[in-house]
C-alpha cells in the first residue's frame, strides 16, 4: 500500500467510524456504535502504522547513505 493510499484509507476509516458511532448513539443501536468505535480505532492504528513506515524508510535511506559514503571514502584512501 502506498503511503498516500494508506493515509486516505486510515482517514476514511476514522471518519466513517465516527459517523457510525454517532448514529449508533442517536438511534440507541449498541452494535452500530461499537462497530463505529472499532472502525475509528482501526483508522487511527493504520495511520500510525503508515507514519512509522515513513520514518523507517527515512532511517533506512540515511543508513544506506552513510554506509555508501564510508565505503567511498575507504576506496579513495587506497
C-alpha positions in Angstrom: 0.0 0.0 0.0 1.4 3.4 -0.9 1.8 6.0 1.8 -0.9 8.3 0.3 -3.3 5.5 -0.2 -2.7 4.3 3.4 -3.3 7.8 4.8 -6.5 8.1 2.8 -7.8 4.7 4.0 -7.0 5.5 7.6 -8.7 8.9 7.4 -11.7 7.3 5.7 -12.0 4.7 8.5 -11.7 7.3 11.2 -14.5 9.4 9.6 -16.9 6.6 8.7 -16.3 5.0 12.1 -17.1 8.3 13.8 -20.3 8.6 11.8 -21.4 5.0 12.6 -20.6 5.6 16.3 -22.7 8.8 16.4 -25.6 7.2 14.5 -25.5 4.3 16.9 -25.6 6.6 19.9 -28.5 8.6 18.5 -30.5 5.5 17.5 -29.6 3.6 20.6 -28.0 0.9 18.5 -25.2 -0.5 20.6 -23.9 -2.8 17.8 -23.6 0.1 15.3 -22.0 2.3 17.9 -19.4 -0.5 18.7 -18.7 -1.1 15.0 -18.1 2.6 14.6 -15.7 2.7 17.6 -13.8 -0.3 16.2 -13.5 1.2 12.7 -12.3 4.6 14.1 -9.7 2.8 16.2 -8.6 0.8 13.1 -8.2 4.0 11.2 -6.1 5.5 14.0 -3.8 2.5 14.2 -3.4 2.3 10.4 -2.5 6.0 10.4 0.2 5.4 13.0 1.5 2.4 11.1 1.9 4.5 7.9 3.7 7.2 9.9 6.0 4.5 11.4 6.6 3.1 7.9 7.5 6.5 6.6 10.0 7.0 9.5 11.6 3.6 8.9 12.0 4.3 5.2 13.8 7.6 6.1 16.1 5.8 8.6 16.9 3.1 6.0 17.8 5.7 3.4 20.0 7.6 6.0 21.8 4.4 7.0 22.4 3.4 3.4 23.8 6.8 2.5 26.2 6.7 5.5 27.4 3.2 4.5 27.9 4.2 0.9 29.8 7.4 2.0 32.0 5.3 4.3 32.8 2.7 1.5 33.6 5.5 -1.0 35.9 7.2 1.5 37.8 3.9 2.1 38.2 3.4 -1.6 39.6 6.9 -2.0 42.1 6.3 0.8 43.7 3.3 -1.1 
